[in-house]
Amino acid sequence: MRPQDILMPVPAGLCCKPGGFHIDPVRPVERAVITHGHSDHARPGHGSVLATQETLDMMRLRYGDNFAGRTQAIAYGEQIKLGNVSIKFHPAGHVLGSAQIAVSCQDTCIVASGDYKDAPDPTCAPFEVVRCDVFITEATFGLPVFRHGPADDEIKKLLASVALFPERAHLVGAYSLGKAQRVIALIRAAGYDAPIYLHCAMEKITRYYESRGVALGELRLVRGVKKSDLAGTITLAPPSATSDIWTRRFPDPVTAFASGWMRVRARARQRGVELPLVISDHADWDGLTATIDASGAGEIWVTHGQEDALVHWCKAKGLTARPLDLVGYGDENEGDGMPAGEDAEA
Ligand SMILES: [Zn+2]
């Protein structure tokens, strides 16, 4: 069977006609199969949603109980038949509950990876390489200039700054779903055991991570805490909050931002980030190309991000490759005023 007869990009997202579903649809559909809980992939209003339990829970937290007509949870490694195809979920290493979706029909297997990273993350199941015929990869950081480096080193930078400026507060911008919890877990792994403060917008999802067994140490809400008591502390906040009036409640704050985009110094300067932390939940260039190699796929479809360089790299390796031109992804930006796609959840 030709791959394009199994999965096809349509305005609503990736459509699987023989299976009767869409993957990560950007418009309401009858049956949605969803890779992970970020808002550009997991939207409300579908007739039914098939996803991991964590992704369903995150959608419920964000959108309320009636986010879909029906829901069905699927575990990693579990296989389900939908119409004429079978699908299987595999860990994507991106955020808690994130999955790659393998769609098999007759003798062809296509893996839609959603967002993924191959770097270690103490808050979610590690990325799993899935052998397939067609691999659909994201390309958020699909340029050779993007090499993230070890996240531990960035956390050391943060803790060194906290030690250096005990009279100042440290304010770390991080996306509420995934990045914030990963940064906290990394800070704990580095041996920092003082309370960590949270912007209230992060409370629900962070408590949810804890309820799924992710240990994050003592967390406190910043609301109601005296300004002077925040000297020498670390607070996690959504990126948008770190550049607004909310920061006045902190004594002389050092503004940090944890994102793969912080590799670009101009980007950090432009948003007034004093302490850029290159920590990403997406694969960097080396991760993308290594994963494409390891998948064994002869055909690569590239989506949401910097498709061109990756398509070119694939073709130079003798692989069939094309951009998918899907619209509507890469804008989990929590309203932080940067153009969609430029400063998305990253
Ligand atoms: Zn994502």
Residues whose N, C-alpha, C, O or C-beta is under 5 A from the ligand:
A	BS01	ZN	H38 D115
